[in-house]
């Protein structure tokens, strides 16, 4: 009876994961290391009606995906990434919104001896509030201290743990004594699957402005290369035309050749005072334009004061 129930459970699990893979075009592959059951329940509540969380044994997940490859061959891209303590977050909504929800449900946790540090831990300079009897403990960790008003004071910031290293018993004890919870745990995004494509979650940080900038950088490089080797392209033609026009203006300035576009330049060359007068006018116009709104505001305020005086009311009427 027990075996039949287990077999039925596995069958239902395979049906569920296949149905989710068919119904949802997007999902996160997430790591769930150091995530407790209570925190997992809170995450499920946070993404309710927006996403579906699915956990399970890696062997069962791989078996379900391999059995569904005939219908959706693109799922094979997920297989190399299903290792370790992982799960799925399926969604039809914007991936950035779901990622923000997942990241907002990370909780602070104290350092535990033997655990791998996900990041560097720096103990800031501070008065610890601990008595002088703990001085030897700090000395064993080579932390510079002094006694200030009967308590131990850390004199400078100290890098206690390096990311990727195991947390030692002494380091964990010190952080707990100082009431420092240096780590945060939650669902860590490992990979993103979207309509048959799998990519790193950092790709989601790329904006339209980033794409536009990279594209324009490429266009500039193509234009520069085309101009350097004398090979015309769509990117270099505008620059070539401008450069040619500059050459024509230079020839017109050095000779008696005249054409419509060079008339203004020749006029300024013949009488430089006109150019100086034009530049002076531009300098005067700019401050006046910027001061215009302030003048109008003062004028409105004076009109309001005058209208108040015309009402005919005095202070003691």
C-alpha positions in Angstrom: 0.0 0.0 0.0 2.8 2.4 0.9 4.6 1.6 -2.4 1.5 2.3 -4.4 1.1 5.7 -2.6 4.7 6.6 -3.4 4.4 5.6 -7.0 1.2 7.6 -7.3 3.0 10.6 -5.8 5.9 10.3 -8.2 3.4 10.1 -11.1 1.6 13.2 -10.0 4.9 15.0 -9.6 5.9 14.2 -13.1 2.6 15.3 -14.5 2.8 18.6 -12.5 6.3 19.5 -13.6 5.5 18.8 -17.2 2.3 20.8 -17.0 4.3 23.8 -15.5 6.9 23.6 -18.2 4.2 23.7 -20.8 2.0 26.4 -19.2 4.8 28.8 -18.2 7.2 30.1 -20.8 9.6 31.6 -18.2 11.2 30.4 -15.1 14.1 31.0 -12.7 16.4 28.2 -11.7 17.1 29.1 -8.0 19.4 27.8 -5.3 17.8 27.2 -2.0 20.8 26.6 0.3 20.3 27.8 3.9 16.6 28.6 3.3 14.4 27.3 6.1 10.8 26.0 5.7 9.4 29.1 7.4 11.2 31.4 5.0 10.1 29.2 2.1 6.5 29.6 3.1 6.9 33.4 3.3 8.3 33.4 -0.2 5.4 31.3 -1.5 3.0 33.7 0.0 4.9 36.7 -1.5 4.7 35.3 -5.1 1.2 33.9 -4.8 -0.9 34.6 -8.0 2.3 35.8 -9.6 4.6 32.7 -9.8 4.8 29.1 -8.8 7.6 27.5 -6.8 8.5 23.9 -7.4 11.1 21.9 -5.5 12.1 18.3 -5.8 14.9 15.8 -6.2 17.2 16.5 -9.0 17.0 13.0 -10.4 13.2 13.2 -10.6 13.4 16.7 -12.3 15.9 15.4 -14.8 13.8 12.3 -15.6 10.7 14.5 -16.1 12.5 16.8 -18.4 14.1 14.0 -20.4 10.7 12.4 -20.9 9.3 15.7 -22.2 12.1 16.5 -24.7 10.2 15.1 -27.7 7.5 17.8 -27.1 9.9 20.6 -26.2 13.6 19.9 -27.2 14.7 23.3 -25.8 14.3 22.0 -22.3 17.5 20.1 -22.7 19.4 23.3 -22.0 18.2 23.1 -18.4 19.7 19.7 -17.7 23.4 20.9 -17.1 22.2 23.4 -14.5 20.1 21.0 -12.4 22.7 20.2 -9.7 23.0 21.0 -6.1 20.1 22.2 -4.0 17.9 23.9 -6.7 14.3 24.5 -7.5 12.1 26.3 -10.1 10.1 29.6 -10.0 7.7 29.5 -12.9 6.0 32.8 -14.0 4.2 34.5 -16.8 4.9 38.0 -15.5 7.8 40.3 -15.9 11.0 38.6 -14.8 12.3 41.8 -13.2 9.3 42.1 -11.0 9.6 38.5 -9.8 13.3 38.9 -9.2 12.6 41.9 -7.0 10.1 40.0 -4.9 12.5 37.1 -4.4 15.4 39.4 -3.5 13.2 41.4 -1.0 12.5 38.1 0.9 16.1 37.5 2.0 16.6 37.4 5.7 19.7 38.2 7.9 21.4 35.3 9.5 24.2 34.9 12.0 27.5 33.3 11.0 27.8 29.6 11.7 31.1 27.8 12.2 31.9 25.6 9.2 29.6 27.4 6.8 30.9 28.9 3.6 30.9 32.7 3.7 29.1 34.1 0.6 30.8 37.5 1.0 33.6 39.3 2.8 32.9 40.2 6.4 34.3 43.4 7.8 34.0 44.3 11.5 33.7 48.1 11.8 35.6 50.1 14.4 33.3 50.4 17.4 33.0 50.2 21.1 32.0 46.6 21.7 30.6 47.1 25.2 32.6 44.0 26.3 34.6 43.9 29.5 38.5 43.9 29.5 38.5 40.1 30.3 37.7 39.5 26.6 40.9 41.2 25.4 42.8 38.0 24.8 40.0 36.8 22.5 40.5 39.8 20.3 44.3 39.4 20.4 43.9 35.8 19.2 42.2 37.1 16.1 44.8 39.9 15.7 42.2 42.6 16.1 43.6 45.9 17.4 41.8 47.1 20.4 42.1 49.4 23.4 40.3 49.8 26.7 38.0 52.8 26.7 35.8 53.7 29.8 36.1 50.1 31.0 35.1 48.4 27.8 36.9 47.1 24.7 37.0 49.4 21.7 38.0 48.1 18.2 40.4 50.8 16.9 39.9 50.2 13.1 37.9 48.2 10.6 39.1 44.6 10.4 38.4 42.2 7.5 37.4 39.1 9.5 36.3 36.6 6.9 37.0 36.4 3.2 34.1 35.4 0.8 34.3 31.7 -0.2 36.2 30.7 3.0 34.8 28.6 5.8 33.7 30.5 8.9 35.9 29.5 11.8 34.6 28.9 15.3 36.4 31.9 16.7 35.0 34.2 14.0 31.5 33.0 14.5 31.7 33.4 18.2 33.0 37.0 17.9 30.3 38.0 15.4 27.6 36.6 17.7 29.1 38.4 20.7 29.0 41.7 18.7 25.4 40.8 17.6 26.4 41.1 13.9 24.5 39.0 11.4 26.7 39.4 8.3 24.9 37.1 5.9 21.5 37.1 4.2 19.9 34.0 2.9 17.1 33.5 0.3 16.5 32.1 -3.1 19.6 32.8 -5.2 19.0 33.1 -8.9 21.2 30.7 -10.8 19.8 30.8 -14.4 16.9 32.2 -16.3 14.9 30.2 -18.8 12.8 32.2 -21.3 11.0 30.7 -24.3 13.7 28.2 -25.0 16.7 30.4 -24.1 18.7 30.1 -21.0 21.0 32.9 -19.7 22.6 34.4 -16.6 20.4 36.6 -14.4 22.7 39.5 -14.8 21.4 39.9 -18.3 18.2 41.2 -16.8 20.1 44.3 -15.6 20.7 45.4 -19.2 18.5 48.3 -20.1 17.5 49.8 -23.5 19.9 52.6 -22.9 22.7 50.1 -22.5 21.8 48.4 -25.7 21.6 51.8 -27.5 25.0 52.8 -26.2 26.7 49.6 -27.2 25.1 49.9 -30.7 26.3 53.5 -31.1 29.8 52.5 -29.9 29.8 49.9 -32.7 28.6 52.4 -35.3 31.4 54.8 -34.2 34.0 52.1 -34.6 32.7 51.1 -38.0 32.7 54.8 -39.1 36.3 55.3 -37.8 37.6 52.2 -39.5 35.8 53.1 -42.8 37.3 56.6 -42.7 40.8 55.3 -41.9 40.9 52.8 -44.8 38.9 54.9 -47.2 36.1 52.4 -47.6 32.6 54.2 -47.6 29.8 52.7 -45.5 26.5 53.9 -44.3 28.1 54.9 -41.0 31.0 56.8 -42.6 29.2 58.6 -45.4 27.9 61.5 -43.3 31.4 62.1 -41.9 32.8 62.0 -45.4 30.3 64.5 -46.7 31.1 66.9 -43.8 34.8 66.5 -44.3 34.4 67.2 -48.0 32.3 70.3 -47.3 35.0 71.5 -44.9 37.6 71.1 -47.7 35.4 73.1 -50.0 35.1 75.9 -47.5 38.9 75.9 -47.0 39.4 76.2 -50.8 36.9 79.0 -51.1 38.5 80.8 -48.2 42.0 80.6 -49.9 40.8 81.5 -53.4 38.3 83.7 -55.2 35.9 80.8 -55.7 32.3 81.6 -54.5 29.3 79.5 -53.8 26.2 80.1 -51.7 27.3 78.1 -48.6 30.6 80.0 -48.4 29.1 83.5 -48.6 28.7 84.0 -44.9 32.2 82.7 -44.2 33.7 85.1 -46.8 31.7 88.0 -45.3 33.1 87.3 -41.8 36.6 87.0 -43.3 36.3 90.3 -45.1 35.0 92.1 -42.0 35.9 90.3 -38.7 34.0 93.0 -36.7 30.7 91.5 -37.9 31.7 88.1 -36.3 32.7 89.9 -33.1 29.4 91.8 -33.0 27.4 88.5 -33.5 29.3 86.8 -30.7 28.8 89.7 -28.4 25.0 89.7 -29.1 24.9 86.0 -28.4 26.6 86.5 -25.0 24.2 89.3 -24.1 21.1 87.3 -25.2 21.9 84.2 -23.1 21.8 85.9 -19.6 18.7 87.8 -20.6 16.9 84.7 -21.6 17.9 83.0 -18.3 16.8 86.0 -16.2 13.5 86.3 -18.1 11.4 84.0 -15.8 12.8 85.7 -12.7 11.8 89.1 -14.0 8.3 87.9 -14.9 7.9 86.4 -11.4 8.9 89.7 -9.7 6.5 91.6 -11.9 3.6 89.2 -11.0 4.4 89.6 -7.2 4.5 93.5 -7.5 1.1 93.4 -9.3 -0.4 91.2 -6.6 0.9 93.6 -3.9 -0.5 96.6 -5.8 -3.9 94.9 -6.1 -4.0 94.2 -2.4 -3.3 97.9 -1.6 -6.1 99.0 -4.0 -8.7 97.1 -2.0 -8.9 100.1 0.3 -8.6 98.3 3.6 -6.3 99.5 6.3 -5.0 97.7 9.4 -7.5 99.4 11.8 -10.6 99.7 9.4 
